[in-house]
């Protein structure tokens, strides 16, 4: 049946149905202290959990609608007409398939509206207004639902009162104000989200204990939505980069259990590894996407918000559509890859993007740090979309984010069809993807070097140079530089003393650190730093160095004003973070990473080159200066060249040749700030593909970034059309090669959104 009205199913009856729960449902905790549905206005926990049940109903389609239209998936032999129609941007009339029913999104909205209109937030227990934190959470749920509506449909009616009848729904469909990316956050704040933010800061989020789903237990808070994230997401859609960055930072500081970069370090491999050509590659696993508890009942893993499915219908709602359409089938209680179930396939663009990456592994050999460079690409490919050999002998890459590979050591690249177990969580928001959105906002705010640092090195104060004024203190036996951070004149100084020493020598697959004396380097004990201009004695018994040990030309350079004011830090960390950006960062409190211990980790200095940046989750040791591939100058130059190739129809070889003219070593020769921001943004888009593929964000991410570019005058519409048109092309194909039909559809912005019913 096709729905004729956008709100036709949002009646009082449906809202009331949410109040009734079964003792067998996974979303029904054992909370006898709460009142029954008859006391809804005063004690309404069952209604709030009812909203979560309605979110379960749209979780899988949200993933499919957001992913199928992007550049990371494609159709194939067994794709059904309904899925193929979405992938290829066919006619998508509301109600033509189970995936196209906007009323289900408004079901969530109306459930929230009904709750907010009836709950009594003045109810007090032991002097505490016990419903306030739940009221704030339902505001966040409604905001999340509207964000999905705007992402998918573009512009929709904004309704904040309960719909009591179909006649009222029809009237509101015509009279309600419309919201889109440009005004959604303002309307949400006016409707109560601002107060919800204030309340959550004071009272926190609700906690309904643990839920069980027949497979295990997990914290109920893993199904909830932090207010800061929905606010930041809505601001980012509006191209309000300052407020987006502010509220992402607010979440990291006040809600996240630890520094968001910790999740990149500790969850990059998940115990899986593959040995190819003698090089051990650590692999990311979709096990990262499970919401679980440790022995102390503390939530662990990537997930911030999830829709959680049950093992069987007796345990709650079973969510298995995503497994079925990505190529899996339950057989005698076991999950297996099944070629005839595969309707959504990883695209050639996605696979080739992964394989174009360089995986780095470094080993210490005496005084030489040697890089073993594996050419097999990003290790996330084998966690997110491994190659599988099916029963009939066919081979294909298969999307496994909802069906975890259960092997710990890979015998080559292909897996067998039976090497999977089910993942019961559908991630709606997770830490690393929120960190990438923070990078997106920070970059557009004017900090491309810091944004790249999130990808390469991670947000740790130990990774960042500091600002201060140095003075040279000399006596007969030693020379020490002292930093005064309170000085009026600020210069950039490197804080990573004695981490990286000597000169970098690149001999193909290896990068060696040569500790041979180099008279252009500053002496530190018996080792040499980079061109850093300041060192702090790390211990009280540090004796310093005698002047006789320091070459005269080095001493003379200390008095060179130009050198002092523009040092080049070469000792690891964010050596590419310029003094200009650091000085500008001081104008934004949410770019302050020094006032809270959360942003500090001593291992950054003690254990050189750990995997802290997002890119390290798939490519190993990319931090610091030793990696000569994933460097700021080179990566930005290559993305500038990619845009140039797209606009000038270059071959891939010509594109690479042009890129090499844009940088020299660690020096970027591009000085157009807007071109640099655009290039870093494209790097973030690539990282979102490598990290977040198949989770339902891709196409809506491309729309949002295209609008960033449009606002900046970079013709984001052409860029998005090119991205989708390249879906079935390799990244090494000439830039002009596209699917002309798909590209033409995307040049018409009306095709970016699903049409609402008349």
N, C-alpha and C positions, 0 to 999 in steps of 0.2 A: 504494500500500500504506500502510495506517495503522500507525503505530508503537504498539505496545502497552506498551512500556517506555520510561521516560524516558532510560535509559542503555543501551538494547539494542544500540546500534551502537558503543558505546565499548569495543571489545575490543582485545586486544593486537595483533591482526592489523592493525586500522586504525591503531593507533599506530605500528606498525613500517612501514606504508606511507609514513608521513611522512618516513622516512629516505631514501627513494628519490626523486631529483630528476632531471629531464631537463636536458641542456645547453641545450635550447631555451627553458627556462622562465625568465621574467624575474626570478624570485627566486633564481636560481642564479648567484652572483657567481663570478668567476674567482679562486678561492682554493685553489690546488693544495696550499698548505702544510697545509690541514686534512686530517684523516684520513678514511678512508672509513667507511661505516656500521658496519663490523665493529669499529671502535674507538670505538663510540658513547659508552661510559662515560668515556673520557678526552678526547675531542675531538669535540664534538657540535654544531658550527655548523649542520649540515644539519638537525638536529632543531629548532633554534630557528627557522630559516627555514621549516621545515615548519609551525610554529605560525602563522606569518604567512600561509601558504597556506590554512590552515583558517579564519583570520580573513577572508580574501578571500571565503570561501564564505558568510559570514553578513553581510557588510557591506551589501549592497543590501537584504536583507530587514529588517535593523535600521533602516535609513532608512525603509522603507515602513511597518513596524509602529509606529514612533515618530511618524510624520507623518500617516498616513492617519486616525488616530483623533482628531487634534487639531482645532482651530478654523480652521486656515488652508487646508485643502483640502476639496474636496467631490467628489461623483460627477457624472457627466454622461451624455450620449447613448451613448458607446462604452465605458463602464465595464463590465468583466466581473463575473460573479457573485462570484468569489473576492475581487477588490479591493473591490467594493461591499459585500460582507459585512463586511469589516474596517472600512470607512469608517462603516458604519451600525450597528456593534456587534451583528452577528448572531451566530449560533452558530458558534464557531470551534474545532471539534474538532481536536486535534493530528493532523497528517497529512492533513487534508482538502484541503490545497493545499501547494505547494512553499514557501509563505511560513510555514507553521505546522508546524515540525519542531524541537522543542526539543532533540532529540538532536544537532543540528548545533552548538548552543551548547556542549553538553557534550563534543562532539568537541574543541573548543578547550581546554576545561578538562582533559580527559583527556590531551591532547597535552602540556600543561604539566606535569601531574602525572607523566607518564611521564618527561619530561625531568628534572624536579627530583629524582626518585627515583634516577636513574641517572647523572647528570653527576658528574664528579669535580672539585670546585672546588679541590682541592689541587694539580692539575696546574700545574707551574711552568715558565716559559720565560724565560730571562734574568733570573731572580730575581723574576718577576712571576707571580702566580696569574692565568693568562690567562682562566679561565672565570668569574671572579667577576662581572664586569660583565654577562655573558650570563645568569648565574643570576638576577641582580637584575632583568634585563629580562623574563625569563620569569615571574617573580613578578608584575611589573606587567601582563603580558599576561593572566595568569590573573585578576588583580583586575579588569581591564577586562571580561573575559568575565562574571564574576559580577555586576558592576554592571549589565550589560545584562540578565542573567537576572532580577535583582531588579526592575529598571525595568519589564520586560515581563510577568513572571509573578508578581511580588509576594513570594512566599515559595517557596524552592526548596531541595532537598537540597544540603548543603555537603560536597563530597568532595575530599580532598586527596591521596589515594593512587591509583596507577594501577589502573584496572579491567581485570582480565585475562580476564574471561569474562562471558557473559550472566547466568549464575547469580549471580555476584558483583554484577553490576549490579542485578539484581532485589532482592538482599538489601540493598544499600546504599540503594536507593530507599526502603525502609521504615525502615532503622535510622539512616541518616545524620542528623546534626543539621540543622535548618532555619535558613536565614538569610533575613533581610528587611532593610528599610531601617534598622531600629533596632539591629541587631547585626552587620551585615555587616562594617563596618570593624574591629570588635574581633576577629572571627574571622579576617579577612585578616591583621591585624597579628600575631596569634598563630601563623598558619601561615607566617610568614616575611616578610611585607611590611615589617615594621619594620626587619628586618636589611637588606632590599633597599634601603630608603631610606638607611640609613647607608652601605652600600656604594656606592651611586650618587653620593653626595656626595664620596666619596674617589676612586673609579676612573672615574666618568662612565658614559656609555652606550656600547654596542658601536658599532662603525663597520665595516660590511661594504663600504665603498667606494660606488660608484655602481651603480644598476640601470638597465637599458635596457628599454623596452617597445615598441620599433618606431617610436615617435614622437619620442623623445628620451631624455636621461639625467637622473637625479635622485638625490639623496643617499639612501642606504639608511636613514639616520636619520629620514627623513620617514615611515617605516612603523612607527616604534617609539613607546613610551609612557613618558613621564617618570613616575617613581614619585610625585612630588609631586602631579601632577594627578589620578591615580586615587585617591590618599589623600584629597585635598581633595574630590573628587566624592562619595566614600563618606561623608565627614564631613558634607557638606551634605545628603545624603539623610537622615542621622540627626538633622538639625536642630542639629548641633553647629557653630554659626556661628564660634566662636572658632578652633577647629582648622581648619575649612574655610578661613577667611581666612588663617590662618598658613601653610598649605601652598600655597595659590595664590600668596601673596607670596613664599614660598620659591622657587617655580618662576620667577617674574618676576625675582627677584634673582640666582639662581644658574644658571638654564638658558636663559632667554630671551636672545637676542642683544642686545636693546635694551629700552627702556621699552615696555611693551605699548601705551601710548597712541600710540607712533610709528606703529604699524600702522594706526591710524585716520587719521593725517595723510597718510602717504605712499601709502596704497593706497585712498584714498576714491574716486578717479575712474577710474584705470586708462586714461587717454587718451580716454575716451568723453565726449561732450557732446551736448546737445540745446539748440537755440535755439527758444524759444517766446515769442511776444509780445515779442520783442526782448531777452529775458533768457536768458543762457547758463546752463544747468543742467548741472553736472558729474554724471556717472552712475557708479555703482558697476558693475563688470562681474564676471561669474562667473569671469573670468580671475584674480581674487583667490584663487580656490580651487584653483589649480594649485600643485603643489609643484615648484619648479624651482631651477636653480642660476644664479648670475651667472658672469661670466667668470673669477672667481677661485675657483670651486667652492664658494662659500658659498651656503647655502640662503636663498632669498628667498620672500616670500609669507606668507600667513596661516596656512598649514597647519602644525600641530604633529605630528599623527598622521593617516595616511591609509591606506586600502586602495587600491592602485594597480592599474588594469587595463592590459591590453596592447592593442596596435592590432589584432593578429590572433592566432589560436590558435597560430601558429608562434612568436610572441614571448612567449607566456605565457597567463594566464587573461584572457579577454575579459569585461569587466563592462559589459553593455549593457541590463540589465533596466530600470534607472531611466530611461534615455533612451526606451526603448520605451513604458513606461507613462505617461510624462509628455508624449508626443505627438510623438516623433521616429522617423525611419526612415532607414536607410542605403540610398541609391539610387545605384548605380554609383560607389561609393566616396565619395559626398558625403552629408552629414547634412542632412536637410530636415525641417521641421515638417510633420506629416501628421495631419489631423484625425481619421482613423479609428484612429490609434494612441493618442489622448489618453484615458487612463482616469482620471487624477488631475488635477483642475482647481484653480486657485487659488480660494479661497472669496470670497464677497462681503464677509465680515468682513475678510479680509486686504486686498483691493483698496481697500475704503473706509477702512481704517486708514491705508494709505499716502497716499491722496488727502486725508485730513484733516490731514496734516502741512503745515507751511509751510517752503518752501525760501527761504533768505536769501542774498543776495549783496550785499556792501558795496563801494562805490567812493568813493575820496577825491576831493572836488571843492573844492580850496582848503582852507579851514578847515572844510569841511562833510563829514562822513562820511555818505553817503546809502545807504539800504538799498533795493535793488530786490527786491521780494518777489514770488516766482513762486507762484501758487496751485495749480500742478499737482501738488503733494504731494512725497513723499519720492522722491529720485532713485534709490533702490535698487529701486523697483518695476520700472523699465525695464531693470535688470540681472538681477533675479531672476525676474520674471514679465512680460515685455513683451507688448504686444498684437501679434498676428500675423494677417496676411491669408493664408489658405491658398489652394491652387490653385483650389478651387471657389468662391472668393470669400467663404467664411465667415470671420468674425473672432472671435478669442478671445484672452484672456490665456493664456499658456502657461508652464509652469515650465521655466526655462532654466538652472538651477544645474548641470546635468550636460551642457549643450549651449550653449556660449558664443556670444552674439551677436558677430559679427565686424565690425560696423559701428563706425566711430569718430565719425561725425556723423549724427544721426538726422534724417530729413526728416519732422518731426512725430513722432507717438507710435507709429504702426503700423509693424511690420517686415514684410518679405516672407518667405515660407516658406523660402527658400534661404539666409537670412543667418546661418547657424549653423555652428560647428565643434564637434567632440567634445571633451569634458573627460574625461581618463582617470583623474583622482583622485576618490575618494569621501572627503570630509573626515569624519574621526571626532572630531577635536579641532582647534580653531584658536584663534588668539590672541584675537581680539575676543570670541568667545563665552566663553572662559575669563575674560576681563576682566569680562564681564557677570556671571558667576557670583561673581567676587570682590565685585562691587558688591552682589549679592544677599546674600552672607554678611555684608558690612560693614553693610548696612542693618539686617538683623535683629539684628546685634550691638548696635545702638543708635546708628548713625551715618548717619542718612538724608541729612543735608546733604552729607557726603563722598560717599556713594553717588550722589547726584544729580550731584555734581561730576564723577564718572567719565563720566556721560552727556554733560554740557554742556561741560566745560573740559579734562578729561584730567588724569592724575596727574603733575603737574610742580610742583616746589617753587616755581617762579616764579608759579604760579597760586594759591598758597595764602598767606593771611595768616600772619604769624608772631606768636609770643607774646614779649612782652618788657616792660620798664618804661621809660617815657620820662621825660626830664627836660628842662625848658625852659631853654635857655642864651641869655641876652640880653646884648648890650652896646650901645654907642651906635649901631652901624651895622647890625647884623643879628640875626636870630632864627633859631636852628637847634634842631631837636629831635634828641636823641640817644637811641638805644635800647640798653638793657642787657639782653641775653638771659639773663644769669646772675642777674638780680634775683629776690628771693623773691616779690614781688608781680607777677603776670603779667597783662598785658592784651593785647588783640588789636590788632595793627597791620597795616596793609596794606603789602605789599612792592612793589606795582606802581606805583611813582612815575611821574607824568607820562605815563601811558599813555592814560587816558581823562580828558578835561578838559571843564569846562563842564556845561551842562544838556542833558538828552535831550528832544527835541521830537518828538512823534509826530503826523504829519499824514496818516494813512491808510497808503498803501503805502510811504512813506518814513520813515526815522528819521534825524533830523539832530542832529548835535552842535553846539550853539550855543556859541561861545567868548566870548560876551558876559560882561563882568565880573559876577560874582555875589558879593556881599559876604558870603555865608554860607560861602564856600569858602576853604580854606587856600591862601595864595599860594605858588607855586613858580616863581621866576623871573618871566617875563611871562605865565605860564599859571596855570590854577586846577585844583587837584585836586578830589576829592570831599570828603566829610566825613571824610577821613582825618586822623589826629592826629599823624602822624609822617612826616617825609621824611628820607632820607639823601642827603647830597650825592653825586651819582654820580661826580664828578671832583674832583681836587684844586684845580682853578682855579675851582670854584663859589664865587661871591661871596655867595650868599644874597640876602635881600631886606631892605630897610630897614624899620624899624618904621613909618615914615611911609606906606609902601605898603600896610600892612595895616590894614584898618578896625578901629576901636577895639572894636566889638562882637565881632569875631572874636578879638581878643586877650583880651578878657574871658572868652570861652567856653573858652579854654584852661585857665582856673582853675576851671571848673565840674566838680566831682568826678564827678557823674553822667555828664557828657559824656565825660570821660576814661575812665571804666570801661566804657562801653558805646558805643564808636564804631560808625559804620556805614560800612564801606568801600565806596566807589562807583567805584572805578577799575579795574574789570575783574577777571579771574580769579574765584576762588570767593568773591565778595563776600558770599555768603549763608552762608558757613561761620562759625558762631558761636563765640564764645569758649568756651562750655560744651563744645561738641564738641571743639574743639582741645585744651582742657585734658584731657579724658577720653582723647583719642587718645594722650597721653603714657604712658598705662598699658599700651599694647600695642606691643611692639617691631615688629610687622608693620604698624603704621600710621606708621612712621618713614620719611618720604620725604626726609629732609635729610642722612642720613649716607652716601649713595651717589650718585655722579655720574650714575648711570643715571636718576635721577628729575629731572635738571636739563636744561633746554634754553633757551639764551639767546634763541632766536627768539620765545619766548613774550612777552618784553618788547620786543624789537627790531622784530618784525613783528606789530603788534597784530591780534588776532582771527584767528588761524589756525584750521584745523579740527582740533582735538586730541581733543575728546570723541567718544564713540561716535556720538552723534546727528548729528554733523557729517558722517559718512560718507554720509548720505542727504539732509541738510538744509542743507549749506553752513555759513555763518558764524553759528553759534549760540552761540559762546563769549563770555564777558565780559558787559558790561552793555548794549551797544548793541542787541542783540536783545531786543525787548520781548514776544516771543511765547513762546519756550522759556526761561522764567525759573522759578526755584525756587518762588516764591510762587504764580504763576499755575498752573503744572503740578500742583503738589501740591493746590491748591484744586480744580482741575478733576477730579482723581482722587477726592478726598473726595466731591465732588458726584456723580460717577459711581456710587459705592457707595450714596450716599443715594438717587439716582434708582432704582437697582436694588431697593432695599428698600422704596421708596415709590411705585413705578410712575409715575415722572414722564415727561413727554415730553422730547425732547431740548432743546427751547427752555426748558422749565422747569429742566432740569438746568443749562444754561448760566447762566440767571438766578441760580440758587442759588449756582453757583460764584463769581459776581461779588461775592457778599456775604462771601466767605471770604478775600479778599485786597484790599489797597489798594496799588497800585503794586508796590513790591518788598517789601512787608510782608505776611507771611502772618498771617491773623487766627485761624488754628486753633492751639490750644495743647495739644491732646490728642496726646501723643507717640506713642501706639499707633496712632492714626488717621493720623498723618503717616508712620510707618513702613509701614503698610499701603498708603498712597497711593504712596509711592516704590517699593515693591515692585511695584505695578501698572504704574508707569511702566517699570520694568525688564522686566516681562513684555511690555509693548508693544514695547520696544526689541529684545527677543529675537525677537519676531515680525518686525519690520522688518529685522533683521540676519540672523537665523538660520533664516528660513523654509525649509522643504522639505529640511532636512539631517538629519532624523530625531530631533530632540530635543523637538519641541513638546509632544506629549501627556505624555511623561514629565516635562518641565519643569512642566507644569500640575499634575501629581500632586504633585511635590515641593513646589511653592509652596502648593498647597492644604493640605498637611500642615503647612507653616510656619504658615499661618493657623489651622488647627485647634488647633495647640499654643498659639497666642496667644489663643485664644477668639474668633476672628473668623469661624467657620463656613466654612472653606475648601471643604467639600463642596458647600454651596449655590453658592459662587462658581464652582467648577469646572463644576458642572452648568449654570450660567448661561452660562459661556464657550462650552461646547460647543453649548448650545442656540441660541446666537447665530451659529453658523457661517455660515448663509445669510442673515444680516441685516446691514444697514449699521450702522456706528457711530452714524449720525445717526437711526436708528429709535428709537422709544420703548423705554426700558429693559425694559419688561414683555414686549416682543415676542420670543418664543423659539420654537424647535421643541419643542413639549411632549413629544414622544416621546423625542427625544434627551435632553432635560433629565431626564425621569423615569428613564431608564436610568442616567444619571450620578449620580443621588441614591443609587443602590445601589452602594456601593464595590466589591462583588464584580465589577462590570462594568468596573472600571478595569484589570483584569489579564486576560491570556489564561490559560485553564485548562490546568493540567498534565494529561497523560494519567493514567488510573487505574492 
